[in-house]
Every structure is written in structure tokens, then in C-alpha cells.
Amino acid sequence: MEPKPPKLMKIEDYNWWRNRFEGWVKAFAPESWLKLKYKYTEPVKEGGELVNEKEFIEIDVKNLVAENKMITLLHQSVREDIISLLENEKTTKGLWEALERKCLGSAEIIKNKKKLLRKE
């Protein structure tokens, strides 16, 4: 039985949690980590329309399973009230980036925090 992933209980613990969660996922669900890192895209035909279920090939199924597993892992690993703030996100990459923005702030906020720390 594999251990449970670390759980993010407070936004302030994000950096601590992120390092442990990344390590856990890389060890126990590496295919899902790749979906997070490189973004899942639904398979499309050459004409640009989405393929239907019958046309899914084995690789598409594996990618879809890895994507859904990562979404589930994120939902299980982040306290419910925090994850509920990110409900509009549909992909693991989108969910991960929204979580990071929520916990760390936008790039502008981070930049301002660094400036403030340097002044002190």
C-alpha cells in the first residue's frame, strides 16, 4: 500500500507542501506529474475536431488516466476550502497554477514582496 500524499492545510504552508507533494507524485505517479508539467491536451483529428471515445487510442487513454489521477491527487492533497476557490480550473496545469497564484500571489505581488524585503 502506497503512502498518502502530503496535505496542504494552510495557504502559508504552500512552499513546504509543494516540495513534498512534487517529490511524492514523482515517486508514486510520475505519468501524472508529466501531465501537470507539460499540460494535458485532448486528442484532436487533423481537421481540428475532438476525437470521439471510439477513436481514442491506447496512448490517449493513458494520458487521460494520468490527467484525471493528478486532478484527484490535487483534490485529495489540498484542504477542501482552499481547493473550492479554484473550481473553475479543468486541467491539472491550470489547477496547479491557480493554486500557486492563490498561495503565493501574482508575479507582481511576489516582485513587490522581494523589493520590500531588500529595503528592510
C-alpha positions in Angstrom: 0.0 0.0 0.0 1.5 3.3 -1.1 1.6 6.2 1.4 -0.8 9.1 1.1 0.4 12.3 -0.5 1.1 15.3 1.9 -1.8 17.5 2.6 -1.9 21.3 2.3 -3.8 22.5 5.3 -2.9 26.2 5.3 -2.0 28.5 2.5 1.0 29.7 4.5 2.5 26.2 4.2 2.4 26.1 0.4 6.2 26.1 -0.2 6.7 23.3 2.3 3.8 21.3 0.9 4.7 21.9 -2.7 8.2 20.4 -2.4 6.9 17.3 -0.6 3.9 16.9 -3.0 6.2 17.1 -6.1 8.5 14.5 -4.6 5.6 12.2 -3.7 4.0 12.5 -7.1 7.3 12.0 -9.0 7.8 8.8 -6.9 4.3 7.3 -7.0 2.6 8.8 -10.1 5.3 10.0 -12.5 3.0 9.9 -15.5 0.6 12.2 -13.7 3.5 14.6 -12.9 4.2 14.9 -16.6 0.6 15.9 -17.3 0.9 18.7 -14.7 4.3 19.8 -16.0 3.5 19.7 -19.7 -0.3 20.2 -19.8 -2.8 17.6 -20.9 -4.4 18.3 -24.3 -7.4 16.4 -25.6 -6.7 14.4 -28.7 -7.9 16.1 -31.9 -8.3 14.9 -35.5 -6.3 16.6 -38.3 -9.4 18.7 -39.1 -9.2 20.1 -35.6 -12.3 18.4 -34.1 -12.1 16.4 -30.9 -11.9 12.6 -31.4 -14.8 10.6 -30.0 -14.5 7.8 -27.5 -14.3 5.1 -30.1 -11.3 6.8 -31.7 -9.2 7.0 -28.5 -6.1 5.1 -28.9 -4.1 3.5 -26.1 -1.8 6.4 -25.6 -4.7 8.8 -25.4 -6.3 6.7 -22.7 -3.1 6.6 -20.7 -2.8 10.4 -20.9 -6.4 10.9 -19.9 -6.0 8.5 -16.9 -2.8 10.3 -15.8 -4.5 13.7 -16.1 -7.6 12.5 -14.1 -5.3 10.9 -11.5 -3.4 14.1 -11.0 -6.6 16.1 -10.6 -7.8 13.6 -8.0 -4.4 13.8 -6.2 -4.6 17.5 -6.0 -8.2 17.5 -4.7 -7.2 14.9 -2.1 -4.0 16.8 -1.1 -5.4 20.3 -0.6 -7.8 21.2 2.1 -11.4 21.4 0.7 -11.9 25.1 1.4 -8.7 26.0 -0.4 -9.4 23.8 -3.5 -13.0 25.2 -3.7 -11.5 28.6 -4.6 -10.1 27.0 -7.7 -13.1 25.1 -9.0 -13.1 26.8 -12.5 -9.9 25.1 -13.4 -10.4 22.0 -15.6 -6.8 20.8 -16.2 -4.1 19.8 -13.8 -1.8 22.5 -15.1 -4.5 25.1 -14.7 -5.3 23.9 -11.2 -1.7 23.9 -10.2 -1.0 27.4 -11.5 -4.2 28.7 -9.9 -3.2 27.2 -6.6 0.2 28.7 -6.8 -1.3 32.2 -7.6 -3.6 31.8 -4.7 -0.9 30.8 -2.2 2.0 32.9 -3.4 0.2 35.8 -5.1 0.7 37.1 -8.6 4.1 37.7 -10.1 3.7 41.4 -9.3 2.9 40.7 -5.6 6.0 38.4 -5.4 8.1 41.1 -7.0 6.9 43.7 -4.6 7.5 41.4 -1.6 11.1 40.9 -2.7 11.6 44.6 -3.1 10.2 45.2 0.4 12.5 42.5 1.9 15.6 44.1 0.2 14.7 47.5 1.6 14.4 46.1 5.1 
